[in-house]
Amino acid sequence: MNFNLREIASASMILFAVIDIVGSVPIIISLRNKVGHIQSGKATIVAACIMIAFLFIGEEILKLIGIDVNSFAVAGAFVLFFLAIEMILGIALYKDDAPESASIVPIAFPLIAGAGTMTALLSLRAEFHVENIIVAIIINIIFVYIVLKSSKAIERILGKNGINIIRKVFGVILLAIAVKLFTSNINQLF
């Protein structure tokens, strides 16, 4: 076992920024208002299963189609870069249709375990030990569950401006992470 507190902390922060559950509080509240109840426990368990499964089989899927992890990490750096730009500037580069119901599908996937999260997981796999990434996933899933359960209280406490500030701060962190991912993996491609 290669447990490393620094890797766990780094992977946790990266996943926290990519998942952006605090920035998703307005979406969660909107879904809750539309459909009533959100199954927080079920959504977080399914999201955790999706992330851990992708952590293990994602690389095999890439090998099947002939892409190495470093190439995916560089591509992932671009995705993270654009996610960060969205968070910092408050614009939507990609817009998905609003879901009809707040079940596992819109909450667990793609809100929690979406394309950005999958990209981040494979990018992390190129740099960190798997056991540290799994611990980071568990830490984030616990936090996601707490946020889903207390989304109304969080909105009341932080207010719209507080949520926007947190989103922008994590956008800058994510932007720095994207640059680091790009620079550390681009050299291995040549």
C-alpha positions as CSV (number, residue, x, y, z in Angstrom):
1,M,0.0,0.0,0.0
2,N,1.3,3.4,-1.0
3,F,-0.9,5.7,1.2
4,N,0.5,9.3,0.9
5,L,-1.2,12.1,2.7
6,R,0.0,14.7,0.2
7,E,-1.4,12.7,-2.8
8,I,-4.7,12.2,-1.0
9,A,-4.9,15.9,-0.2
10,S,-4.0,16.9,-3.8
11,A,-6.4,14.4,-5.4
12,S,-9.2,15.4,-2.9
13,M,-8.8,19.1,-3.8
14,I,-8.7,18.3,-7.6
15,L,-11.9,16.2,-7.3
16,F,-13.5,18.8,-5.1
17,A,-12.9,21.5,-7.7
18,V,-14.0,19.3,-10.6
19,I,-17.1,17.9,-8.9
20,D,-17.9,21.5,-7.7
21,I,-20.8,20.4,-5.5
22,V,-20.9,23.7,-3.7
23,G,-21.2,25.5,-7.1
24,S,-24.0,23.0,-8.0
25,V,-26.1,24.0,-5.0
26,P,-28.3,26.3,-7.1
27,I,-28.9,23.4,-9.5
28,I,-29.7,21.0,-6.7
29,I,-32.1,23.5,-5.1
30,S,-33.8,24.1,-8.5
31,L,-34.2,20.3,-8.9
32,R,-35.5,19.9,-5.4
33,N,-38.1,22.6,-6.0
34,K,-39.2,21.0,-9.3
35,V,-39.6,17.4,-8.1
36,G,-39.7,17.6,-4.3
37,H,-37.3,15.1,-2.8
38,I,-33.8,14.2,-3.9
39,Q,-32.5,10.7,-2.8
40,S,-29.1,12.0,-1.5
41,G,-27.8,8.6,-0.2
42,K,-28.7,6.7,-3.3
43,A,-27.2,9.4,-5.6
44,T,-23.9,9.6,-3.7
45,I,-23.5,5.8,-3.6
46,V,-24.1,5.4,-7.3
47,A,-21.7,8.3,-8.1
48,A,-19.0,6.7,-5.9
49,C,-19.5,3.4,-7.7
50,I,-19.3,5.1,-11.1
51,M,-16.1,6.9,-10.2
52,I,-14.3,3.9,-8.7
53,A,-15.3,1.7,-11.6
54,F,-14.1,4.2,-14.1
55,L,-10.9,4.6,-12.2
56,F,-10.2,0.9,-12.7
57,I,-11.7,0.2,-16.2
58,G,-11.2,3.6,-17.7
59,E,-7.6,2.9,-18.6
60,E,-8.6,-0.4,-20.2
61,I,-11.2,1.3,-22.3
62,L,-8.6,3.7,-23.5
63,K,-6.2,0.9,-24.4
64,L,-9.0,-0.8,-26.3
65,I,-9.3,2.2,-28.5
66,G,-5.6,2.8,-28.6
67,I,-5.1,5.9,-26.4
68,D,-2.5,6.1,-23.6
69,V,-3.1,7.7,-20.2
70,N,-0.8,10.6,-20.9
71,S,-2.7,11.6,-24.1
72,F,-5.9,11.3,-22.1
73,A,-4.4,13.4,-19.3
74,V,-3.4,16.2,-21.8
75,A,-6.9,16.1,-23.3
76,G,-8.3,16.1,-19.7
77,A,-6.2,19.2,-19.0
78,F,-8.1,21.0,-21.8
79,V,-11.4,19.9,-20.4
80,L,-10.5,21.0,-16.9
81,F,-9.2,24.3,-18.4
82,F,-12.6,25.0,-20.0
83,L,-14.5,23.9,-16.8
84,A,-12.3,26.4,-14.9
85,I,-13.0,29.2,-17.4
86,E,-16.8,28.5,-17.0
87,M,-16.4,28.7,-13.2
88,I,-14.3,31.9,-13.2
89,L,-16.2,33.8,-15.8
90,G,-19.6,32.5,-14.9
91,I,-20.4,31.5,-18.5
92,A,-21.7,28.2,-19.9
93,L,-19.6,26.8,-22.7
94,Y,-21.7,23.6,-22.6
95,K,-25.3,23.5,-21.8
96,D,-27.3,20.4,-21.2
97,D,-31.1,20.1,-21.2
98,A,-32.7,20.4,-17.8
99,P,-33.7,17.0,-16.4
100,E,-37.3,16.0,-16.0
101,S,-36.8,14.5,-12.5
102,A,-34.2,14.6,-9.8
103,S,-33.3,11.0,-9.6
104,I,-29.9,9.2,-9.8
105,V,-29.4,10.2,-13.4
106,P,-29.2,14.0,-13.2
107,I,-27.6,14.0,-9.7
108,A,-25.2,11.0,-9.7
109,F,-24.5,11.3,-13.4
110,P,-23.6,13.8,-14.8
111,L,-23.8,16.3,-11.9
112,I,-21.4,14.5,-9.5
113,A,-19.7,11.9,-11.8
114,G,-19.7,13.7,-15.1
115,A,-17.3,14.0,-17.9
116,G,-15.0,16.4,-16.0
117,T,-14.8,14.0,-13.1
118,M,-14.0,11.0,-15.3
119,T,-11.3,13.0,-17.1
120,A,-9.9,14.1,-13.8
121,L,-9.8,10.5,-12.5
122,L,-7.8,9.2,-15.4
123,S,-5.5,12.2,-15.3
124,L,-5.0,11.6,-11.6
125,R,-4.3,8.0,-12.3
126,A,-1.4,9.1,-14.5
127,E,0.2,10.9,-11.5
128,F,-1.0,9.3,-8.2
129,H,-1.3,5.8,-6.6
130,V,-4.8,4.3,-7.0
131,E,-5.4,3.8,-3.3
132,N,-4.8,7.5,-2.6
133,I,-7.3,8.4,-5.4
134,I,-9.9,6.0,-3.9
135,V,-9.5,7.7,-0.5
136,A,-9.9,11.1,-2.2
137,I,-13.1,9.8,-3.9
138,I,-14.5,8.6,-0.6
139,I,-13.7,12.0,1.1
140,N,-15.4,13.8,-1.7
141,I,-18.5,11.5,-1.7
142,I,-18.9,12.1,2.0
143,F,-18.8,15.9,1.4
144,V,-21.2,15.5,-1.5
145,Y,-23.6,13.6,0.7
146,I,-23.5,16.3,3.4
147,V,-24.0,19.1,0.8
148,L,-26.9,17.3,-0.8
149,K,-28.6,16.7,2.6
150,S,-28.1,20.3,3.7
151,S,-28.3,22.3,0.4
152,K,-31.1,24.5,1.6
153,A,-29.2,25.5,4.7
154,I,-26.0,26.1,2.7
155,E,-27.9,28.4,0.4
156,R,-29.3,30.3,3.3
157,I,-26.0,30.7,5.0
158,L,-23.8,31.5,2.0
159,G,-26.3,33.4,-0.1
160,K,-25.9,33.7,-3.9
161,N,-22.8,35.9,-3.6
162,G,-21.0,33.5,-1.3
163,I,-21.6,30.5,-3.6
164,N,-20.4,32.6,-6.6
165,I,-17.2,33.5,-4.7
166,I,-16.5,29.9,-3.7
167,R,-17.1,28.8,-7.3
168,K,-14.6,31.4,-8.7
169,V,-11.9,30.5,-6.1
170,F,-12.2,26.8,-7.0
171,G,-12.2,27.8,-10.7
172,V,-8.8,29.5,-10.3
173,I,-7.5,26.4,-8.4
174,L,-8.8,24.2,-11.2
175,L,-7.2,26.3,-13.8
176,A,-3.8,25.9,-12.1
177,I,-4.4,22.2,-11.9
178,A,-5.2,22.1,-15.6
179,V,-1.9,23.9,-16.4
180,K,0.1,21.5,-14.2
181,L,-1.6,18.4,-15.7
182,F,-0.8,19.7,-19.2
183,T,2.8,20.5,-18.5
184,S,3.6,17.3,-16.6
185,N,2.1,15.0,-19.3
186,I,2.8,16.8,-22.6
187,N,6.6,16.0,-22.2
188,Q,5.9,12.3,-22.1
189,L,4.1,12.3,-25.4
190,F,7.2,13.4,-27.3
